[in-house]
């Protein structure tokens, strides 16, 4: 990969990158399309990154469908798939990590303390290996997007970042590789996550500005559901990720919810300055 990237640079060919952990879906493919016109060749990395998984998380059972992924990428006009092994990415003696301190602490960081260190490290490593000039990330992983954005700015990494909006199923559930873990009953329950987010958006549209009222109403939707545990539900500044009491022009609402043993995350920006449209397929 490094030798190929160096040759592209020598020829003045710009490479765009979509970092993924594989088991691709329309959300990933939409990011590949975001690169159109921004680079000369498009690449996707497929790497289930062990250092962003905590003890007891689903590293071993994380879905892997390499042949299917390669077929999808070929049909999307992807020029390159980079599929390294963990031993190549983290050889014996590896001990250098990248950490974005403050943005990594709240929200998911409360419950997955080493997760964003693993994300920042692998993304920085992928940037260095591919010499990409532009990279695309999805906003379903909203905190991750802000962490990577901060890392690029703080370290003066010469990579343009583009962010894709959340791609959703017909009932509003955010597309995620982990949706494959849901059985029929859990899948039916999971659709209440976008319902709660859409309810929050509608309340802000009606002029409700007290974040606690909005969050309490969302909990009234989610908490009574069978086999559901809300890990966190927060209203934060879209850029600093610090908690906010009032909606103001806009706030970001983020949540992590267990449906059975499956952990799902989602988010939405609400408020008069958000420009957020209703979630398609969701009625509240």
ZITARA-V352093 format. One record per backbone hydrogen bond with DSSP energy under -0.5 kcal/mol. NH is the residue of the N-H (numbers start at 0). CO is the residue of the C=O. If there is no record, write none. Layout:
BEGIN
NH	CO
NH	CO
END
This chain:
BEGIN
4	0
5	1
6	2
7	3
8	4
9	5
10	6
11	8
12	7
13	11
15	40
16	133
17	42
19	44
27	24
28	24
29	25
30	26
30	27
31	27
32	28
33	29
34	30
34	31
35	32
37	34
38	34
39	13
40	13
42	15
43	79
44	17
45	81
46	19
46	44
48	46
49	47
51	48
52	49
56	53
61	57
61	58
68	64
69	65
70	66
71	67
72	68
73	69
74	70
75	71
76	73
77	72
78	41
79	41
81	43
82	80
87	84
88	84
89	85
90	87
93	90
96	94
97	116
100	98
103	99
104	101
105	101
108	105
109	106
110	106
110	107
111	107
114	111
115	111
117	113
118	114
119	115
120	116
121	117
122	118
123	119
124	120
125	121
126	122
127	123
128	124
129	125
130	126
131	126
132	14
133	14
134	159
135	16
136	161
138	163
141	139
144	140
145	141
146	142
147	143
148	144
149	145
150	146
151	147
152	148
153	149
154	150
155	152
156	151
158	156
159	132
161	134
163	136
168	172
171	168
174	166
178	175
179	176
180	177
181	178
186	182
187	183
188	184
189	185
190	186
191	188
192	189
193	189
194	190
195	191
196	192
197	193
198	194
199	195
200	196
201	197
202	198
203	199
204	200
205	201
206	203
207	202
210	208
210	244
213	209
214	210
215	211
216	212
217	213
218	214
219	215
220	216
220	217
221	217
222	218
224	221
227	224
228	257
230	228
230	255
231	255
233	253
235	233
235	251
236	241
240	236
243	234
246	208
250	269
251	235
252	250
252	267
253	233
253	251
254	265
255	231
256	263
257	228
258	256
258	261
259	226
259	257
261	258
262	260
263	256
263	261
265	254
267	252
269	250
271	247
272	248
273	270
281	278
END
